[in-house]
């Protein structure tokens, strides 16, 4: 569930509220009881960075497969399965 930030236009009180995505926005200020609350736009609590999606970030052996990079390097569906090591 996302955390929404609100500000009262009447008294300036700010608050954060954990709500479901489909829940209606709050309208009444808990401090001054005015119906002047407005939802603020704020930064997301996470950030996606890097060169792509990894199969796992905790892979042992020091090797990480960049799934986005693997897909862009393959041509015409020549991609190999994830475990293409031959077993003897």
C-alpha positions, 0 to 999 in steps of 0.5 A: 500500500502506498503512503500518501502525503496531504496538506491542509490549505486552511491551517497548513498541517501536513500528514502522511496516510497509508491507504489502498490505491483505490481508497478515496482521498482524505478531505477533512483535516484532523487538526482544524476539521476543515474540509481543505485537505489536498493530496500532494505529489511526492517522490516515490519511496523506491528507485529503479537504477542500473543497466537492467533486470537481474535474474537475482541480486544474490547469486553466488559465484560472483556472476549476475545475468543481466536479463535486459542486456541478454535480450538486447544482445540476442539476435533472432531468438538465438537466446540460450537457456539460463543453465546452458552448462553441459553436464558430464 
